[in-house]
Amino acid sequence: MDEARSVVAGDEPQGLFSLGSLESTAAVRIPATLAEFNRRYPKIQFSLSTGPSGTMLDGVLEGKLNAAFIDGPINHTAIDGIPVYREEL
């Protein structure tokens, strides 16, 4: 409901969103998710950076990235993490 109110009020999300990801996740997991997000929020532009988890975490901490997909738990007090994908071995 809040999303609908924002769109009607002209407050549709817009701007640049810088996302970091492991290369494997960027190639396999997130294309469909980003396509759906882009369909719902066409005024948001994505910048995608890929690299190892440590580099992606540093990017978030330094303000270069808005968010990142990484592997493993996040053990840093300045960053909140949530599990998004589970890998089967």
C-alpha positions as CSV (number, residue, x, y, z in Angstrom):
1,M,0.0,0.0,0.0
2,D,2.8,2.4,0.8
3,E,4.4,1.7,-2.6
4,A,1.1,2.6,-4.3
5,R,0.8,5.8,-2.4
6,S,4.3,6.8,-3.3
7,V,3.7,6.2,-7.0
8,V,0.4,8.1,-6.9
9,A,2.1,11.0,-5.0
10,G,4.9,11.1,-7.6
11,D,7.4,9.7,-5.1
12,E,8.3,6.7,-7.3
13,P,11.8,5.5,-6.4
14,Q,14.5,6.8,-8.7
15,G,18.2,7.3,-9.0
16,L,21.3,5.2,-9.1
17,F,21.6,2.1,-6.9
18,S,25.1,0.6,-6.7
19,L,25.1,-3.1,-6.2
20,G,28.0,-5.4,-5.5
21,S,28.0,-9.2,-6.1
22,L,30.2,-12.2,-6.3
23,E,30.7,-13.0,-10.0
24,S,28.9,-16.3,-9.8
25,T,25.8,-14.7,-8.2
26,A,25.8,-11.9,-10.7
27,A,25.8,-14.4,-13.6
28,V,23.4,-16.9,-12.3
29,R,21.2,-15.7,-9.5
30,I,20.4,-12.0,-9.8
31,P,19.6,-11.3,-13.5
32,A,15.9,-12.3,-13.2
33,T,15.6,-10.5,-9.8
34,L,17.1,-7.3,-11.3
35,A,14.9,-7.6,-14.4
36,E,11.7,-7.8,-12.3
37,F,12.9,-4.9,-10.1
38,N,13.6,-2.8,-13.2
39,R,10.1,-3.6,-14.5
40,R,8.6,-2.4,-11.2
41,Y,10.9,0.6,-10.7
42,P,12.0,1.8,-14.2
43,K,13.4,5.1,-12.8
44,I,16.1,3.3,-10.8
45,Q,19.4,2.7,-12.6
46,F,21.7,0.0,-11.5
47,S,25.5,0.0,-11.3
48,L,26.8,-3.6,-10.8
49,S,30.3,-4.3,-9.5
50,T,31.6,-7.8,-9.1
51,G,34.4,-9.2,-6.9
52,P,35.2,-11.2,-3.8
53,S,33.1,-10.8,-0.7
54,G,35.7,-8.8,1.2
55,T,35.9,-6.2,-1.6
56,M,32.1,-6.0,-1.8
57,L,31.9,-5.5,2.0
58,D,34.5,-2.8,1.8
59,G,32.5,-1.1,-0.9
60,V,29.4,-1.0,1.3
61,L,31.4,0.3,4.3
62,E,33.0,3.0,2.2
63,G,29.7,4.1,0.7
64,K,30.7,3.1,-2.8
65,L,28.0,0.4,-2.9
66,N,24.4,0.6,-1.5
67,A,24.2,-3.2,-1.0
68,A,26.1,-6.4,-1.9
69,F,25.4,-10.1,-2.4
70,I,28.2,-12.0,-0.6
71,D,28.9,-15.5,0.7
72,G,28.8,-16.4,4.4
73,P,27.7,-14.5,7.4
74,I,28.4,-10.8,8.0
75,N,30.4,-10.2,11.1
76,H,30.5,-6.5,11.2
77,T,28.5,-4.2,13.5
78,A,28.0,-1.5,10.9
79,I,26.3,-3.8,8.3
80,D,23.0,-5.7,8.5
81,G,22.9,-8.9,6.5
82,I,20.0,-11.2,5.6
83,P,20.2,-14.6,3.8
84,V,18.9,-14.4,0.3
85,Y,20.0,-17.6,-1.5
86,R,21.0,-21.0,-0.2
87,E,23.5,-23.0,-2.0
88,E,23.3,-26.8,-2.0
89,L,26.5,-28.7,-2.0
